[in-house]
Amino acid sequence: MPRAALSPDAVVDLAVCIVDESGPESLTLSALAARAGVATPSLYKHVRNLAELRELLSVRIADEIAGELGQAVLGRSRDEAVGALMDAWRAYVTRHPHRYAMVIQQPHPAMRASGERLVDIMLAALRGYGLAGSDAIHAARCLRAAAHGFAVLEASGAFGLPELLDESYGLLKHMIVAGVSTPR
């Protein structure tokens, strides 16, 4: 990429390529500068440091995920919406395991808007069950934990038994739907 084309977005684009190709540990400013064809100090015109680059990358990825989850639940409600959300989450993680590993999972100022968007999508998927307030938040946490946990374990090759993963995931979706469908 020629120097003139560098911008914060272009730098993040290059970072995504590096992470996708070689994993999160391969993302360094020197690797990024080499990919961009510039000296490392030239990157500081676009990002303050590696920490800021990781934040920008995390926001980009969370926004991608939110876009895919939003599309998945659009026009659906209740069981169909929850199942579609879980399928989209799993599909993203298994398609982009290195990229997903870069997402800041804990509350972080850089992730505020993206995190709120993801929560809003989960709450929208759960809305048809009549959940409100704390009950909706608890259900969204469970939904996130289930989808995230299974997908991360699958992407890392942690399931070694011969049973089909799609059947296990189908059972997990059924358990989540049954749980939110049953009043406490």
N, C-alpha and C positions, 0 to 999 in steps of 0.2 A: 504494500500500500504506500503510495507516495506521501511524503510529509504533509503536503497541502491538504490532504484528505483527512488528516487526524483531527478528531474532536473527541469530547468525552464519550459520545455514543459509538464512534468508530473504535475507540480504545476498548470499550466494553464488548463490541462485536469480536474483536481480536481475542479478547480474554475468553469469551465463550468458545471460540474455535480451539484454543489451547486446552481448555478444560475438557471439552468433548473428546479431543484426540488423545490426551495424555493423562488426564485425571487432575483433581484439585491440587495435588502437591506440586504439579509442574507449573503452576501459575506463579511466576516471579516477574518483577519489573524488567529484569534483563532478558528473560524469554520473550516477554511482550515487546520490548524494544527491538529485539532481533526480528520478530515476526513483522513488525511495522517498518523495519528498515531504517530505524533512527537510533541515535545514541540514547541511553537510558535517561539522562537528564532532560531530554526533549519531552519525555512523557509528563514531567511535572507541570507543563503548561496545561495539561488536560486532567490530571488527577494528582492530588496532594501526595499520596503514598499508596502502598499496597493495601493498607487497611481500607482506605476510601474506595479503591478499585474493587475490593471484595464486597463492600457495601453496595456499590452501584450494580455489580454483577448479581448480588442477591436480590435486589429490588427488581432488576430486569427479569430474573427467573421467576420470582414470585408473581410478577405481572403476567408472564406467559402462562403459568399454572392457573391463575385466576381466570384468564381469558378462556382457557380450555375447559375449566370446570363450569364457568358461566354458560358457555355454549352447550355443554352436556346437559345441564339442568333446564335450559330454556324450554318453556312450554310443557314441562313435566311437573308432577306433584307427588307428594308422599313417597311410597315405595319406589316408584319409577324414578323419581328425582334423586333419592338417596342412592339407589343402585347405580344410576348414571354418573353421579358425582364420584362414587367410589371407583367405578370402572375408569373414569377419566384420570383420577389421581394415580391409580396403579399404572395405567398406560403411560402417563408422562414419566413417572419414575423409572419404569423398566426401559423406556425409550432413551432416556437421558440420565442414567444413574450418576455420572460424574457431575453433571450440571446440577442435579438435585442436591447432591452432597454439599454444594456451595451455599445453599440457602441458610440464612441465619434463622434458626428455629425459635430462639427465645425472644422475648420482647426487646426491641432495639429501636432507637429513634429513627434510623434510616428506613426501617421496615414498617413504620406506623401505617401509612396509607395502603400499602400492599397487604399488610396483615388485616387491616379493617375490611378491605375488599374481599379477601378470602373468607373471613368470618361472616360477612354479609351474605356471601353465596351459600355457605353452609346453613346459615339461619333461614335463608329463603327456601332451601331444599327441605328443611325441617318444618317450615311454617304450616304445612298442611296437617300436621299432627296436633295442632292447637297448643304447641308449647310456647311459653312466654317467660320472660325474665330469666331467673336463675335456671329454671328447668331447660330452657332453650340453650343456654350457655353450656350446661353440663352435657347435654346431648351432642352439641357441636364438638366439645372436647373429646367425647367418646368416638364420634365419627372420625375426627382427625386422627386420633390415636390408632384406630383400627386401620384406616386406609394408609396412613403413613407407615405404621409399623410393619404391616404385611408387605407393602411395596419395597421398603428398604431391606427387609430380610430376603425377599425374593431377588432383588437386584444384586445383593451381595452373595447369592448362592447358598444361603443358610438353610434352605429346605432340602434335605438329602434323602428323605424317604420316598419310595416310589409312587405314592398316591399323586394323582393329578393336581397340580396347583390351581387350575381353574375350578375344580370341584371344591377345594378347600376355600378358595376365595368366595365362591357362591355360598358356601355355608356361613362364612363370616358376614357377608351382606345380609343373609337371612337373619342371623343373630342380631345384627344392628337394627334392622327393620323391626324385628319382633320386640326388641328392647324399647325402641321409641314408640311403638304402637301400644305398648302395655302401660297403662297408668300406674304410677308408683303409689 
